[in-house]
Amino acid sequence: MRCYSDAGRDEAARICAAPLAIAAAISMGDYPFYSTVDSDLKKAIQVHPGTVVAAYGEMTLAAVAVSSIAPNMAPDWLKAGDFSAFPVTLKPYTLYLRAKYFQCLGDYQAMLAVAQTVLTLHPVAPAITKIDLYLRLMCATACYGLEQHEAARSYLLEAMALALPHGFITPFAESVTAFGGLLEQCLKESYPVAYPAVIGQWQSTWTNWISFHNQFTRDNITDILTLREFHIATLVARRVPYAKIAEQYGVSVGRLKNIITDIYSKLLVSNRDELAQYVFQAPKP
């Protein structure tokens, strides 16, 4: 955020700093700073149509939408998978965003197919890259959603081996809720020193991301539900089996169904499809 502010009129520097600056602003709950960067990016896209500047701006805004579980905010090019306006060098990241978009919709098969394909075709770099790391997390998330737990664990451990020895914890703090306890288990078993830092960052930033989700989707779901109910609602909306959710939260399936009934009552919905519409603002099937 300081780099973005210090860039002043250096538009190229601001564009480069924008993705992380905007993520930091959301993590810290700084809505005014987010609004400033958002406005700057939209102006840059209008002033420089068809350029690399516009492409970076478009990708950053799309990343905010899918990272905040607000697929209704995703641009049309991402929904359609049309990356023709982007330079070849940016294709791996746009495809990563496509995988994230499928995650928002709960389409784990498509998510896994995209992430695995890009990971396979992406050349090995001599250093850690966001693509190498985040695509492995995408594969792990998709495998977990498809109940391929061993594959999910394998991808998670690969990602951890790339990042955690260097203290790079943020991608895992962002992903805690996607794995129903598997990420914490992997941390405890393989990287116990990193466990308190990852979980601590998740606890300090997750509520801010939910707050932005509420503003982006114009819902107040977390004002209505407790944080625990919201997590359960997300899993139910993603069609995770009841037995799996019950095991994760240490309750019986019968007790879980009572909790879900309470959630439906609070949100004035009656089934999983309506819940998914409310939680993710996803298109109705």
Backbone torsions as a table, in degrees:
resi	resn	phi	psi	omega
1	MET	NA	-38.8	176.9
2	ARG	-65.6	-41.1	177.9
3	CYS	-59.2	-41.9	-179.9
4	TYR	-63.5	-45.8	-178.8
5	SER	-66.1	-38.4	-177.1
6	ASP	-74.3	-15.7	-178.0
7	ALA	-67.4	-23.7	177.5
8	GLY	58.8	-122.8	-177.2
9	ARG	-90.5	4.2	178.4
10	ASP	-77.5	90.5	-172.6
11	GLU	-62.1	-38.4	179.9
12	ALA	-62.2	-42.0	179.2
13	ALA	-65.6	-40.6	178.9
14	ARG	-63.8	-42.5	-179.6
15	ILE	-61.6	-41.3	179.7
16	CYS	-67.0	-35.9	-177.9
17	ALA	-82.5	-18.8	-171.4
18	ALA	-57.9	-46.0	-176.1
19	PRO	-57.3	-46.8	-179.3
20	LEU	-76.5	-33.0	178.9
21	ALA	-63.7	-40.9	-177.6
22	ILE	-72.0	-35.8	176.1
23	ALA	-66.7	-40.0	178.0
24	ALA	-64.1	-41.0	180.0
25	ALA	-61.8	-42.8	179.0
26	ILE	-67.0	-43.2	-179.2
27	SER	-59.9	-33.1	-178.6
28	MET	-92.0	-2.6	-179.8
29	GLY	72.8	25.7	-177.1
30	ASP	-94.7	83.9	-176.4
31	TYR	-66.1	-38.8	178.5
32	PRO	-60.0	-41.4	179.8
33	PHE	-67.3	-42.9	176.5
34	TYR	-56.4	-45.3	-177.5
35	SER	-62.2	-37.2	178.4
36	THR	-63.4	-49.0	-179.4
37	VAL	-65.0	-42.3	179.4
38	ASP	-58.4	-45.6	179.7
39	SER	-64.6	-42.6	179.1
40	ASP	-61.4	-42.5	-178.9
41	LEU	-64.4	-43.3	-179.5
42	LYS	-64.0	-37.5	176.7
43	LYS	-65.9	-42.2	-179.4
44	ALA	-63.0	-38.6	178.8
45	ILE	-64.0	-40.3	179.7
46	GLN	-69.8	-38.9	-175.7
47	VAL	-76.6	-30.7	-175.0
48	HIS	-122.4	56.3	-178.1
49	PRO	-63.1	140.3	176.4
50	GLY	76.3	9.3	-178.9
51	THR	-107.9	172.2	176.3
52	VAL	-63.3	-35.2	177.0
53	VAL	-57.3	-48.2	179.1
54	ALA	-63.7	-38.5	-179.6
55	ALA	-62.9	-44.1	178.1
56	TYR	-64.2	-40.8	178.4
57	GLY	-62.9	-44.4	178.6
58	GLU	-60.6	-43.9	-178.9
59	MET	-64.8	-39.5	-179.5
60	THR	-64.8	-44.1	178.8
61	LEU	-65.2	-38.0	177.5
62	ALA	-65.8	-38.6	179.2
63	ALA	-62.4	-38.9	177.6
64	VAL	-62.2	-43.3	-177.9
65	ALA	-61.6	-50.7	-175.2
66	VAL	-75.8	-30.1	178.7
67	SER	-72.3	-24.3	179.5
68	SER	-95.7	12.1	-179.5
69	ILE	53.4	49.3	179.3
70	ALA	-128.5	66.9	-176.1
71	PRO	-62.0	-20.0	175.9
72	ASN	-64.0	-23.1	178.9
73	MET	-87.2	-9.4	-177.5
74	ALA	-63.7	141.1	-179.9
75	PRO	-69.6	159.2	-177.1
76	ASP	-61.3	-36.4	-178.9
77	TRP	-62.8	-33.3	179.5
78	LEU	-75.1	-41.5	178.3
79	LYS	-60.7	-38.5	-177.3
80	ALA	-86.6	-13.5	-176.1
81	GLY	71.5	30.7	-178.8
82	ASP	-100.2	102.9	-176.8
83	PHE	-108.3	21.0	-174.9
84	SER	-64.0	-23.4	-177.9
85	ALA	-84.7	-2.8	-174.7
86	PHE	-105.0	142.3	175.7
87	PRO	-59.6	153.9	-178.6
88	VAL	-57.7	-36.0	-177.9
89	THR	-64.1	-20.7	-178.8
90	LEU	-96.8	-4.2	-176.0
91	LYS	-59.2	-42.6	179.5
92	PRO	-56.6	-40.2	-178.7
93	TYR	-72.7	-37.6	177.9
94	THR	-64.8	-34.7	177.5
95	LEU	-71.1	-34.9	172.8
96	TYR	-59.3	-42.9	178.1
97	LEU	-64.3	-34.7	176.2
98	ARG	-63.0	-41.8	176.9
99	ALA	-62.7	-41.2	177.2
100	LYS	-63.0	-37.2	178.2
101	TYR	-62.8	-43.6	176.8
102	PHE	-62.9	-33.6	176.6
103	GLN	-62.3	-43.2	178.8
104	CYS	-59.0	-34.9	-179.0
105	LEU	-84.9	-6.3	-178.6
106	GLY	76.1	17.8	179.4
107	ASP	-93.5	81.9	-173.0
108	TYR	-72.9	-28.2	177.8
109	GLN	-63.9	-49.1	178.9
110	ALA	-65.3	-39.5	178.2
111	MET	-58.3	-47.2	-178.8
112	LEU	-66.4	-40.8	-179.2
113	ALA	-61.1	-45.1	-179.8
114	VAL	-65.9	-49.0	-175.8
115	ALA	-63.7	-43.5	179.8
116	GLN	-64.9	-40.1	-179.5
117	THR	-63.4	-47.4	-179.0
118	VAL	-66.0	-40.6	-180.0
119	LEU	-62.7	-38.5	179.8
120	THR	-68.4	-40.6	-175.5
121	LEU	-86.0	-19.0	-177.1
122	HIS	-70.9	126.5	-178.5
123	PRO	-65.2	145.4	179.2
124	VAL	-68.3	128.5	-179.1
125	ALA	-98.8	154.8	179.3
126	PRO	-78.1	5.1	-179.2
127	ALA	-146.6	172.2	176.6
128	ILE	-69.1	133.1	173.5
129	THR	-124.8	156.8	177.8
130	LYS	-59.9	-37.5	-178.3
131	ILE	-63.9	-48.9	179.7
132	ASP	-56.0	-43.1	-174.7
133	LEU	-76.7	-52.7	-173.8
134	TYR	-71.4	-30.6	176.5
135	LEU	-67.2	-35.5	174.9
136	ARG	-64.7	-38.8	176.1
137	LEU	-66.8	-35.9	175.7
138	MET	-63.2	-45.0	178.6
139	CYS	-62.0	-42.2	179.5
140	ALA	-63.0	-44.4	-179.7
141	THR	-62.5	-44.5	-179.8
142	ALA	-64.8	-43.6	179.0
143	CYS	-61.8	-40.2	178.3
144	TYR	-64.3	-42.1	178.3
145	GLY	-63.3	-28.0	178.6
146	LEU	-92.4	7.2	-179.9
147	GLU	63.5	28.9	172.6
148	GLN	-97.2	73.2	-166.2
149	HIS	-68.8	-35.6	178.8
150	GLU	-67.0	-41.1	176.6
151	ALA	-64.2	-40.3	177.8
152	ALA	-60.6	-44.7	178.7
153	ARG	-60.9	-43.2	-178.3
154	SER	-61.8	-46.5	178.6
155	TYR	-64.7	-40.0	178.9
156	LEU	-60.2	-46.7	-178.3
157	LEU	-66.3	-34.7	175.4
158	GLU	-61.9	-45.7	180.0
159	ALA	-64.1	-42.5	179.3
160	MET	-62.6	-39.6	180.0
161	ALA	-64.2	-31.8	177.4
162	LEU	-70.7	-39.7	-166.0
163	ALA	-106.8	-44.9	-169.1
164	LEU	-65.4	-33.4	176.3
165	PRO	-60.5	-19.6	179.4
166	HIS	-101.9	6.4	177.7
167	GLY	78.7	14.7	-178.5
168	PHE	-87.7	93.6	-170.0
169	ILE	-102.5	-18.1	-170.4
170	THR	-57.0	-44.4	-178.8
171	PRO	-57.4	-31.6	-179.0
172	PHE	-80.8	-34.8	174.9
173	ALA	-63.6	-33.4	178.2
174	GLU	-70.5	-21.5	-168.6
175	SER	-107.2	1.4	-173.1
176	VAL	-53.4	-47.1	-173.5
177	THR	-72.3	-12.3	-177.0
178	ALA	-81.1	-11.3	-169.7
179	PHE	-118.6	4.4	174.0
180	GLY	52.0	37.8	177.6
181	GLY	102.1	-16.8	-178.4
182	LEU	-65.1	-40.6	180.0
183	LEU	-62.7	-44.3	178.3
184	GLU	-61.6	-39.7	179.5
185	GLN	-62.5	-44.7	178.8
186	CYS	-63.3	-39.9	177.7
187	LEU	-62.0	-47.8	-177.6
188	LYS	-62.3	-38.4	-176.1
189	GLU	-78.6	-39.7	-170.9
190	SER	-112.0	-27.7	-177.5
191	TYR	-138.5	59.4	-174.8
192	PRO	-60.7	-28.7	-180.0
193	VAL	-65.5	-31.9	-178.2
194	ALA	-82.4	-15.3	-173.3
195	TYR	-54.9	-53.6	-177.1
196	PRO	-63.6	-32.3	-180.0
197	ALA	-69.5	-44.8	-179.5
198	VAL	-63.7	-50.4	-177.6
199	ILE	-66.9	-36.6	177.8
200	GLY	-63.2	-42.0	178.3
201	GLN	-67.3	-40.4	177.3
202	TRP	-58.3	-46.4	-177.9
203	GLN	-64.0	-33.1	-176.3
204	SER	-84.6	-17.0	-175.2
205	THR	-115.1	-23.8	-172.2
206	TRP	-59.5	-43.2	-177.9
207	THR	-64.2	-31.9	177.5
208	ASN	-68.4	-39.8	176.4
209	TRP	-63.7	-39.2	177.0
210	ILE	-64.1	-39.8	179.2
211	SER	-60.7	-42.5	177.7
212	PHE	-68.0	-38.1	175.6
213	HIS	-56.2	-45.0	-180.0
214	ASN	-60.8	-42.4	-179.5
215	GLN	-69.3	-40.2	-178.8
216	PHE	-67.0	-38.9	-177.4
217	THR	-92.8	-2.1	-178.6
218	ARG	57.4	32.8	173.4
219	ASP	-109.1	164.3	171.7
220	ASN	-126.6	43.6	-171.0
221	ILE	-59.9	-38.3	-177.8
222	THR	-83.3	-3.9	167.5
223	ASP	-83.0	-22.7	-177.6
224	ILE	-92.5	-40.9	-177.5
225	LEU	-103.6	153.7	169.5
226	THR	-72.4	166.2	179.8
227	LEU	-60.9	-39.1	178.6
228	ARG	-63.9	-43.7	178.3
229	GLU	-63.8	-37.4	179.0
230	PHE	-64.2	-43.0	178.6
231	HIS	-61.4	-44.0	178.6
232	ILE	-63.9	-43.1	179.6
233	ALA	-59.7	-39.3	179.0
234	THR	-63.3	-43.4	180.0
235	LEU	-66.4	-41.8	178.7
236	VAL	-62.9	-43.5	-179.9
237	ALA	-62.8	-29.7	178.8
238	ARG	-87.2	6.5	175.2
239	ARG	64.9	32.3	170.1
240	VAL	-68.5	133.9	-178.4
241	PRO	-56.1	143.9	-179.0
242	TYR	-57.0	-40.8	-178.2
243	ALA	-60.6	-37.9	179.7
244	LYS	-66.7	-44.4	179.8
245	ILE	-65.0	-43.1	-179.4
246	ALA	-60.7	-41.7	178.5
247	GLU	-63.3	-43.0	-178.7
248	GLN	-60.5	-38.9	-175.9
249	TYR	-98.7	4.8	175.1
250	GLY	66.3	36.7	177.8
251	VAL	-128.3	163.9	176.2
252	SER	-75.2	160.6	177.6
253	VAL	-61.8	-37.7	178.0
254	GLY	-61.0	-44.1	178.9
255	ARG	-65.2	-39.5	178.7
256	LEU	-60.9	-42.4	-179.6
257	LYS	-62.3	-35.1	176.5
258	ASN	-65.4	-40.8	178.3
259	ILE	-63.3	-42.8	-179.6
260	ILE	-64.7	-39.1	176.4
261	THR	-59.9	-41.6	177.5
262	ASP	-63.6	-39.8	178.6
263	ILE	-63.3	-47.0	178.0
264	TYR	-57.4	-42.3	-178.2
265	SER	-64.3	-42.8	-178.7
266	LYS	-66.3	-34.8	-176.1
267	LEU	-94.3	-3.7	-179.1
268	LEU	60.2	42.7	174.3
269	VAL	-121.7	165.9	-174.1
270	SER	-127.0	-5.6	-179.6
271	ASN	-158.1	178.7	-176.0
272	ARG	-65.3	-38.0	-179.4
273	ASP	-62.6	-44.2	178.6
274	GLU	-67.3	-35.7	178.0
275	LEU	-64.5	-43.6	178.2
276	ALA	-61.5	-39.4	177.6
277	GLN	-61.2	-41.0	-179.0
278	TYR	-72.0	-45.5	-174.6
279	VAL	-73.0	-46.4	-172.0
280	PHE	-105.2	-6.9	-173.6
281	GLN	55.5	35.1	-177.9
282	ALA	-82.2	155.2	177.0
283	PRO	-61.9	142.9	176.9
284	LYS	-67.7	141.9	179.9
285	PRO	-69.1	NA	NA
